[in-house]
Amino acid sequence: MKSSFAKGVRICTIGSLLVLGGCQTPYSPEGESAANEIRSSASPATDSSHTHEQNGHDHDHSHAHDAETKKIYDGYFEDSQVKDRSLSDWEGDWQSVYPYLQDGTLDEVFAYKAKQKGDKTADEYKKYYREGYETDVERIVIEGSTVTFYKKGEKNSGEYVYDGREILTYEAGNRGVRYIFRRAKEAERLPAYIQFSDHNIYPHKADHYHLYWGDDRKALLGEVKHWPTYYPAKMDGHDIAHEMMAH
């Protein structure tokens, strides 16, 4: 992170990676597109739930579900499909993927993307994702309403409450949803707002996410170049690389 929490995140999240982490293109990872329109504003902080039942023996339903999921991950969905989510969707111990880019562990991912897409070389992909992933917040732990940031050996914790969701429309035509939480009370060394993007649009446990944080709620919605990305702390770098390529 090149900037302090007080100044917001010049190097912060969420961009779309079909190959890299199963993310959609909205935030920038695939389309280098910038957000140009906010389609809806924050909704009330409610504890809504969404249940999707899938019969594993229903072959047709399974394929329909997979197609719908891919469409949503690509950033195409109806406003009516978007639901509120609670912080519990991101609960857990999370690690930044940036160190794995720095030490070369993710090089196989960039080589794979270059071969599959052919629009950039592996080195160009690495440069692109270096800008997106860069951060000095190496770990984030979320327990209940408490979010703890680990930065250069220091940890700072604070309570965050739901502040609604925003649906963003990008120049490429696809869309994304930011789920926003604000700091419950004044605290030093903690951002006033955090915004999650994991390419889900209704209650669902995240398997990774991109995070934006800072003190200006509106300004963060326009951030599409910097999207620190976090995976479960229990995964090693090779697990993460393979997970990214699998999507």
N, C-alpha and C positions, 0 to 999 in steps of 0.2 A: 504494500500500500504506500503510494508515494505521498499521500496527503493525510492529514490528521483527521480524527473523527469530527472535530469541530468544523473543518472545512468541507466535509462530505467526502465522497469518493470519486476522485478522478480516475482511480484504478479500482473499479468495483465490479458486478454480474449481470446476467442471463442471456445467452445467445444460442442459436439453434444448431445442434449437431446431430445429424442422423447417424453418422458413423461414430462421432465422438460423444459418447455418453447418451445417445438416444434423445438428444435435445432438438427442439425445433428451431427454425431459422430466425424468428422474430428478433432476437436480441443481438444478433450480428454474426455469430459463428459461421453460418453458411452463406447468408446473403449479403453481408456487409451493408444491410439496409438500416436506415435510421428511423426511429419512431417519428411519425409526422402527424399523428392524430390520437387523441384520447377519446375512446368511444363511450366510456361510462366512468362515473366517479365512484368513490368509495361507498360501499354498502354498509349498513349498520353491523355492528359486531354481534353476530348471532351464532348459535351453536348448531347450525344446520348439519344434516348428515345426508349422505348419498350411498345407497346400497345398489350394487350391480351384481345380480346373480347370474352366474354362467354355468350351464350344464355341460360338464366336460364330455358327455356322450353325445351332445348335439353338435355334429360336425358343421352344419351350415351356420349355426349360431356362433360357433367358435370363430369361423372365418369372418363373419360379419363383425364380430367384436374386434378382431385383429385389425380389420380395415378401418373401423371407426377410430381405434386407438392411434393408428398411424396418421390418420387425417388430422387428429387433434395435435399430435406431436409435430406435424408439419405446419400447424398454425391455422387450420381451417375448422371453424366451429361456429355454432349459433350462440347468440348471447344467452338464450334460455338454458343452454347446457352449463353455464358457469354458475358455480355455487360457492358460498362462503366456506372457509376452512379455518381450523384452529391450529395453534402453534404445535399441538401434539403431532401433526403430520410431519414435522421436522425434528421431533424429539430425538436425542441421541448424542453421540460423540463423533464429531466430524473433522476430517483433515483436509487441508488445502492440497490440490493437485499440483500446484506450482513447483514445489521442490522436485517432483518427478519429471517435470519438463526440463528443469535446470540440470538434473543429473543424467539425462538422456534416456530414462526409462520409457518415456512416451514416444521416442523416435520411431518405433515400429508402427505407432498409430498414424503418425504423419506420413510415413512411407505408404501405408495402406490407403490413406485418403488420397494421396497423390496418384496412386495407381488406379483407384476406383473412379475418381472424378476427372483427373487429367487437366484440371484448370489451374493448378499451382504445383510447384515442385515441393518435395518434402521440406526443404529448407524454408520455402515461402510459407508453408503451413505452420511450421514451427515458429516463425517470426510473428505470424498473425495471432496464434494462440498464446504466445508469450505476453503480448500486450493484453489479451483478454484475461488470462489467469493471474497475472502479476499481483501479489499482495504480500504484506508482511504479517498478516493475521494467519498464523499457521494452523490454528485449531479453534473450533467453536463447539461448545457443549450446551445443549438445550435440555432443560429439565423443568417440566411444568411451564410456568410463565417466566422462568429465569433463563436468560441468555448470557453465557460467559465467553468473552473473547480472550484468546491467548495470543499475545504479541511480544516477541523478543523477550521471553522469559517472564513477562508480567501477565496477570490475568485480572480482568475487570468484569464484574457481574451486575446485571440490572434486570428489573422486571419490565416486560413488554406486553402491551395489550393490543388487541386487534383494532386496526384502523381502516378496515375495508379493503376493497380490491379495485384494480383499474384494468380495463381492457384496452390494449394499445393496438393500433393499426399501423403497419409499417409500409414503407414505399413499395415493397415487393408485392403487397397485397395480402400477405399473411398477417396473423395477429398473435398476441401473447397476453397472458394475464399476470399481473404483479399482485402478490398478496402482501399487504402492508401491516406492519406492527409498529407502534410508537412507544417510546420510553414512558413508563408510568409516572416517574417523578424525576426531577433534576438530578443529574449525576455527572461528575467529571469523567473524562476519558471514555464516554459511551456515546454512540450516535443517537440522535433523537428519533431516527427512523431506520428500520431495516425492511427491505423488500425482497421477497422470495420469488424465484421463478424455477419451477422444476418441470414445466411443460404438462402438468396436470391442471385441470380446470374445475375439479370438484374434490371433495375429501378423499385423500389417498395418501398412504404412507410413502414418503419420498425415499428414493434409493440413491439420489444425489440431488444437488441443487446449485443454482447460481445465486449469489447474494449481492445486493446493492445496499450500501448504508451511508448515512450522512445526516445533516441537520435540515436540509431543504427537501421536503417531500416531493414538490413538483419538479425540481431540477433532477432528482434521481430518476424520474420517469423518462427523461430524455437521454439517459445514459445507455448507450448500446455498444460501446467499444471496450469497456472494461467490466468483466464479469467473473470475479473470483469464484471458483467452482470447488465444491466440497463433496467428498465421498466418505462413507463410514470409516472410522479410525481403524477398525479391525482388518481392513483390506490392505494388502501390500501393493506396491506400484505395479507389479505385473498383473495382479488381479484387476486393478483399475484399467490398465491398458486393454486387457482382453474384454472387459465389460464394455469399454468404449467401442471397440471394433465389432462387437456382437450386435450393437445397435445401429 
